[in-house]
Amino acid sequence: MARIPLGITFDDVLLIPQRSDVNPAEVDVKARLTKNIVLQAPLASAVMDTVTEAKMAIALAKEGGIGFLHRNCSIAEQVAMVQTVKNQSKSLLVGAGIGPHDLERAKALDKAGVDVISIDCAHAHKTQIIADAKKIKKAIQADLVIGNIATAEAARAFVAFADALKVGVGPGSICTTRIVSGVGVPQLTAIMDVAKAVKANHVPVIADGGIRFSGDIVKALAAGADSVMLGSLFAGTDEAPGEILEVEGKKYKSYRGMGSFAAMQKGKAVDRYSHKGSGKHVAEGVDALTPYKGPLAEVVFQMLGGLRSGMGYVGAKNIRELHRKAKFIQITQAGREESHPHSVILKKL
């Protein structure tokens, strides 16, 4: 057997502080989402039915990011969500997810004025998906994001025509792909490999999954991503779909993977994980609760504050400088424990 390479993720590294004259308050967090779209903040909400509908998309766009409307609904319902966002203001950016072979949905969303369409697939590096993605790209005016992928080889298959690539196979908090299938690439390694493969072609990279703290956003961008896609960190906000639930005196909202049985039974996004022709589903996600977090604006404020702080430590005035200046150090388990609050009893997390 060939030598097995090492894969690392966010908790395996820290960024090394460097000499800096950068004030965090002056950091520019504008980011390329695609070849043609620049965000005021490098944040996108996930293509999930417990994360992004029109309310989330409107709120996140107002904060400088972009929401990707889920596809676990009819084409007409998804088109209506796009129209709701655009009726609020034509200037608000909005994205939407489609299946890897769903040309009809892509055309309908494009006609409705969506800014960017994301092919929503657990494993995009398939011959038929590559062919169908080319057809979809030719048929729409909107930009096209393709994902998910986790390797340089996959990136090279799409680099000639994709407007952005979405990276992440199995890192999400509600994703069980890696334990069900045994397949995946630790997220930081996946980001680095894809970013290196597309650098010469200037194709933006969206890091999708595995981010738990604002520091992880900094690490993802430092590793070569241009923006991040977030699920659990947005799922507990007021703007996420669903009601606030109270369990043993604590507030939560529902959060489920699109590969969970509950999501697949709804039916519209079943092609993401189901075994075609079997009539059965093999779950690669769970149905869970996430702590209630309050208004999205406050969550985004804290995220961007952490991002600006991290860039200040590195001495990066913008994300392009972060790509160039960032230096990682790999840490031990003791280093991970030292990085979190320790030797105290927390009053409030």
PLY file of the C-alpha trace (Angstrom):
ply
format ascii 1.0
element vertex 349
property float x
property float y
property float z
element edge 348
property int vertex1
property int vertex2
end_header
0.00 0.00 0.00
1.20 3.52 -0.81
2.11 5.86 2.01
-1.03 7.28 3.61
-1.01 11.11 3.61
-1.97 13.17 6.64
-5.22 15.13 6.60
-5.79 18.01 9.01
-8.71 20.15 10.04
-9.35 23.36 11.97
-8.61 22.02 15.47
-5.26 20.62 14.32
-3.68 24.02 13.69
-3.35 27.60 14.85
-2.27 30.68 12.93
1.04 32.14 14.03
0.82 35.78 15.19
3.05 38.11 13.16
4.34 41.65 13.28
1.39 43.84 12.38
0.36 47.44 11.90
-3.21 46.41 11.09
-6.03 47.69 13.28
-8.83 45.08 13.28
-11.40 47.85 12.91
-9.80 48.84 9.59
-9.69 45.34 8.09
-11.50 44.92 4.77
-13.56 41.72 4.83
-14.95 41.99 1.30
-14.68 38.65 -0.48
-15.13 37.04 -3.86
-18.01 34.59 -3.77
-17.72 33.79 -7.48
-15.77 35.12 -10.44
-18.36 37.88 -10.83
-19.85 38.43 -7.35
-18.14 40.25 -4.50
-19.62 40.08 -1.00
-19.20 42.71 1.69
-18.65 39.84 4.13
-17.36 36.32 3.31
-20.44 34.55 4.67
-22.98 32.33 2.92
-25.81 30.38 4.52
-26.11 26.70 3.70
-28.47 25.15 1.16
-30.50 23.46 3.93
-34.19 23.50 4.76
-33.57 24.34 8.42
-31.20 27.17 7.52
-32.13 29.17 4.43
-35.46 30.41 3.22
-36.33 33.96 2.13
-36.20 35.46 5.64
-32.63 34.24 6.19
-31.54 35.26 2.69
-32.85 38.80 3.16
-31.27 39.22 6.59
-27.87 37.84 5.57
-27.76 39.91 2.38
-28.37 43.03 4.47
-25.35 42.04 6.59
-23.16 41.75 3.49
-23.35 38.00 2.92
-25.61 35.81 0.83
-28.20 33.14 1.49
-28.56 30.02 -0.66
-32.22 29.01 -0.73
-32.78 25.31 -0.13
-34.28 23.08 -2.81
-36.30 20.73 -0.61
-39.46 22.21 -2.12
-41.17 22.57 -5.48
-39.64 24.71 -8.22
-42.52 27.17 -7.83
-41.91 27.49 -4.09
-38.20 28.09 -4.57
-38.85 30.65 -7.32
-41.29 32.41 -4.98
-38.55 32.67 -2.34
-36.21 34.28 -4.88
-38.94 36.75 -5.78
-39.57 37.55 -2.10
-35.91 38.47 -1.65
-35.78 40.56 -4.83
-39.08 42.29 -4.00
-37.49 43.43 -0.74
-34.73 45.08 -2.78
-33.30 44.33 -6.21
-29.84 45.04 -4.79
-30.00 42.14 -2.32
-27.94 39.18 -3.50
-29.54 35.74 -3.34
-28.44 32.26 -4.31
-30.30 28.98 -4.67
-29.46 25.30 -4.70
-30.40 22.82 -7.41
-29.88 19.13 -8.01
-26.95 18.12 -10.19
-29.21 17.20 -13.11
-32.02 19.74 -12.60
-31.84 21.93 -15.69
-35.54 22.85 -15.46
-35.13 24.22 -11.93
-31.98 26.09 -12.93
-33.74 27.82 -15.82
-36.73 28.79 -13.65
-34.51 30.27 -10.94
-32.44 32.11 -13.52
-35.57 33.61 -15.05
-36.70 34.71 -11.57
-33.52 36.77 -11.15
-31.40 34.64 -8.84
-27.80 35.89 -8.73
-26.04 32.56 -8.32
-27.03 28.91 -8.55
-25.27 26.19 -6.59
-25.26 22.59 -7.73
-26.07 20.83 -4.48
-24.48 17.39 -4.43
-22.71 15.33 -1.78
-20.09 14.17 -4.31
-19.85 16.26 -7.47
-16.80 14.51 -8.91
-18.80 12.16 -11.13
-18.66 11.88 -14.91
-22.38 12.52 -15.43
-22.43 15.49 -13.04
-19.49 17.09 -14.86
-21.37 16.77 -18.16
-24.66 18.04 -16.73
-22.95 20.96 -14.97
-21.59 22.12 -18.33
-25.11 22.03 -19.80
-26.52 24.00 -16.87
-23.75 26.60 -17.12
-24.52 27.18 -20.81
-28.26 27.52 -20.13
-28.20 30.24 -17.45
-27.09 33.85 -16.99
-26.54 33.49 -13.24
-23.17 32.43 -11.89
-22.72 28.71 -11.18
-21.18 27.25 -8.02
-20.33 23.55 -8.19
-19.96 21.25 -5.21
-19.25 19.52 -3.15
-15.69 18.40 -3.77
-12.65 17.68 -1.60
-9.67 17.06 -3.90
-7.45 18.82 -6.40
-8.41 16.26 -9.04
-12.08 17.15 -8.63
-11.27 20.85 -8.82
-9.44 20.39 -12.10
-12.52 18.69 -13.58
-14.58 21.87 -13.13
-12.04 24.68 -13.20
-12.57 25.57 -16.86
-16.22 26.54 -16.48
-17.22 26.85 -12.79
-17.68 30.34 -11.32
-16.81 28.97 -7.87
-16.20 25.61 -6.22
-17.68 24.45 -2.93
-15.42 22.33 -0.73
-16.46 19.86 1.94
-17.21 16.14 2.04
-18.46 15.16 5.47
-17.23 17.94 7.82
-20.64 19.30 8.88
-21.87 18.92 12.44
-24.99 17.02 11.34
-23.28 15.07 8.54
-22.51 11.38 9.00
-21.04 10.72 5.55
-17.61 9.85 6.91
-18.81 7.31 9.46
-21.45 5.81 7.15
-19.29 5.56 4.03
-15.76 5.82 5.40
-15.08 8.56 2.85
-14.00 12.19 3.21
-11.06 14.55 3.52
-10.42 16.60 6.67
-11.62 20.07 5.83
-8.46 22.16 6.11
-6.54 19.77 3.86
-9.43 19.75 1.37
-9.49 23.56 1.25
-5.73 23.79 0.75
-5.66 21.17 -1.99
-8.54 22.69 -3.95
-7.31 26.28 -3.53
-3.87 25.33 -4.83
-5.38 23.52 -7.83
-7.51 26.50 -8.94
-5.15 29.34 -8.06
-3.90 29.92 -11.61
-7.47 30.06 -12.90
-8.65 32.45 -10.16
-11.71 30.34 -9.33
-13.06 31.27 -5.87
-13.33 28.56 -3.22
-16.23 28.31 -0.76
-15.44 26.32 2.40
-18.61 24.45 3.32
-18.86 22.72 6.69
-17.00 22.07 9.91
-16.89 25.66 11.14
-17.80 26.05 14.82
-16.06 29.27 15.85
-15.06 32.55 14.24
-11.47 31.34 14.50
-12.35 28.51 12.14
-13.52 31.10 9.60
-10.12 32.78 9.83
-8.36 29.44 9.37
-10.53 28.46 6.40
-9.81 31.74 4.63
-6.12 31.57 5.53
-5.98 28.09 3.98
-7.14 29.50 0.65
-10.92 29.76 0.80
-12.49 33.00 -0.39
-15.69 32.62 1.63
-17.35 30.18 4.02
-20.75 28.51 4.00
-22.36 28.06 7.41
-25.15 25.82 8.62
-25.25 25.23 12.36
-24.00 28.72 13.26
-26.98 30.24 11.43
-29.57 27.52 12.12
-30.33 28.72 15.65
-31.07 32.32 14.71
-34.44 34.05 14.56
-34.26 34.19 10.78
-33.79 30.43 10.28
-36.92 28.41 9.43
-38.80 26.74 12.26
-40.08 27.54 15.71
-38.11 28.05 18.90
-38.35 24.94 21.08
-37.83 24.79 24.84
-36.24 21.69 26.35
-35.53 21.55 30.09
-35.59 25.32 30.31
-33.22 25.90 27.37
-34.17 27.22 23.93
-33.36 25.45 20.67
-34.26 25.34 16.99
-34.36 22.33 14.70
-31.34 21.60 12.54
-31.02 18.62 10.24
-28.69 17.37 7.57
-30.08 17.15 4.05
-28.95 13.52 4.17
-31.06 12.79 7.25
-34.11 10.54 6.93
-36.40 13.45 7.82
-35.05 15.68 5.04
-35.02 12.91 2.44
-38.57 11.85 3.26
-39.70 15.34 2.26
-38.56 14.24 -1.16
-37.35 17.17 -3.26
-33.64 16.93 -2.37
-33.60 13.16 -2.09
-31.14 12.80 -5.01
-28.37 14.28 -2.89
-27.84 11.04 -0.95
-30.38 8.38 -1.99
-29.46 5.21 -3.85
-31.22 5.63 -7.18
-33.64 2.90 -8.12
-33.62 1.21 -4.72
-36.66 3.03 -3.39
-34.80 3.27 -0.09
-32.66 5.89 1.60
-29.28 5.51 3.29
-28.98 8.36 5.75
-25.77 10.41 5.82
-27.02 13.00 8.29
-28.93 13.44 11.53
-31.99 15.36 12.71
-30.99 17.45 15.72
-31.45 20.58 17.82
-29.10 23.55 17.90
-29.05 26.20 20.64
-31.17 29.27 19.97
-28.88 32.20 19.13
-31.16 35.22 18.72
-30.99 37.73 15.86
-28.76 36.92 12.89
-27.24 40.41 12.94
-25.67 39.81 16.35
-24.26 36.44 15.30
-22.73 37.99 12.17
-21.30 40.89 14.20
-19.46 38.45 16.48
-18.22 36.36 13.54
-16.83 39.35 11.68
-15.32 40.70 14.87
-13.42 37.45 15.32
-12.37 37.46 11.67
-11.06 41.02 11.89
-9.21 40.18 15.09
-7.54 37.16 13.50
-6.52 39.14 10.44
-5.08 41.81 12.72
-2.91 39.22 14.50
-1.62 37.98 11.14
-1.09 41.49 9.77
-3.52 41.12 6.87
-5.54 44.14 5.73
-7.78 42.07 3.47
-8.47 38.45 2.55
-5.99 38.48 -0.31
-3.23 39.47 2.14
-4.45 36.77 4.55
-3.93 34.17 1.81
-0.40 35.43 1.29
0.76 36.10 4.85
-0.86 33.35 6.90
1.42 30.80 8.56
0.03 27.72 10.30
1.48 25.71 13.15
0.27 22.17 13.79
-0.62 21.54 17.44
-1.02 18.59 19.79
-4.06 17.48 21.75
-2.62 19.40 24.71
-2.41 22.47 22.49
-6.07 22.09 21.56
-7.09 21.82 25.19
-4.98 24.86 26.04
-6.73 26.84 23.29
-10.15 26.54 24.96
-11.22 27.79 28.40
-9.71 25.45 30.98
-9.09 25.03 34.70
-12.22 27.03 35.50
-15.94 26.49 35.95
-17.78 28.47 33.31
-20.69 30.63 34.45
-21.99 30.94 30.89
-20.69 29.46 27.67
0 1
1 2
2 3
3 4
4 5
5 6
6 7
7 8
8 9
9 10
10 11
11 12
12 13
13 14
14 15
15 16
16 17
17 18
18 19
19 20
20 21
21 22
22 23
23 24
24 25
25 26
26 27
27 28
28 29
29 30
30 31
31 32
32 33
33 34
34 35
35 36
36 37
37 38
38 39
39 40
40 41
41 42
42 43
43 44
44 45
45 46
46 47
47 48
48 49
49 50
50 51
51 52
52 53
53 54
54 55
55 56
56 57
57 58
58 59
59 60
60 61
61 62
62 63
63 64
64 65
65 66
66 67
67 68
68 69
69 70
70 71
71 72
72 73
73 74
74 75
75 76
76 77
77 78
78 79
79 80
80 81
81 82
82 83
83 84
84 85
85 86
86 87
87 88
88 89
89 90
90 91
91 92
92 93
93 94
94 95
95 96
96 97
97 98
98 99
99 100
100 101
101 102
102 103
103 104
104 105
105 106
106 107
107 108
108 109
109 110
110 111
111 112
112 113
113 114
114 115
115 116
116 117
117 118
118 119
119 120
120 121
121 122
122 123
123 124
124 125
125 126
126 127
127 128
128 129
129 130
130 131
131 132
132 133
133 134
134 135
135 136
136 137
137 138
138 139
139 140
140 141
141 142
142 143
143 144
144 145
145 146
146 147
147 148
148 149
149 150
150 151
151 152
152 153
153 154
154 155
155 156
156 157
157 158
158 159
159 160
160 161
161 162
162 163
163 164
164 165
165 166
166 167
167 168
168 169
169 170
170 171
171 172
172 173
173 174
174 175
175 176
176 177
177 178
178 179
179 180
180 181
181 182
182 183
183 184
184 185
185 186
186 187
187 188
188 189
189 190
190 191
191 192
192 193
193 194
194 195
195 196
196 197
197 198
198 199
199 200
200 201
201 202
202 203
203 204
204 205
205 206
206 207
207 208
208 209
209 210
210 211
211 212
212 213
213 214
214 215
215 216
216 217
217 218
218 219
219 220
220 221
221 222
222 223
223 224
224 225
225 226
226 227
227 228
228 229
229 230
230 231
231 232
232 233
233 234
234 235
235 236
236 237
237 238
238 239
239 240
240 241
241 242
242 243
243 244
244 245
245 246
246 247
247 248
248 249
249 250
250 251
251 252
252 253
253 254
254 255
255 256
256 257
257 258
258 259
259 260
260 261
261 262
262 263
263 264
264 265
265 266
266 267
267 268
268 269
269 270
270 271
271 272
272 273
273 274
274 275
275 276
276 277
277 278
278 279
279 280
280 281
281 282
282 283
283 284
284 285
285 286
286 287
287 288
288 289
289 290
290 291
291 292
292 293
293 294
294 295
295 296
296 297
297 298
298 299
299 300
300 301
301 302
302 303
303 304
304 305
305 306
306 307
307 308
308 309
309 310
310 311
311 312
312 313
313 314
314 315
315 316
316 317
317 318
318 319
319 320
320 321
321 322
322 323
323 324
324 325
325 326
326 327
327 328
328 329
329 330
330 331
331 332
332 333
333 334
334 335
335 336
336 337
337 338
338 339
339 340
340 341
341 342
342 343
343 344
344 345
345 346
346 347
347 348
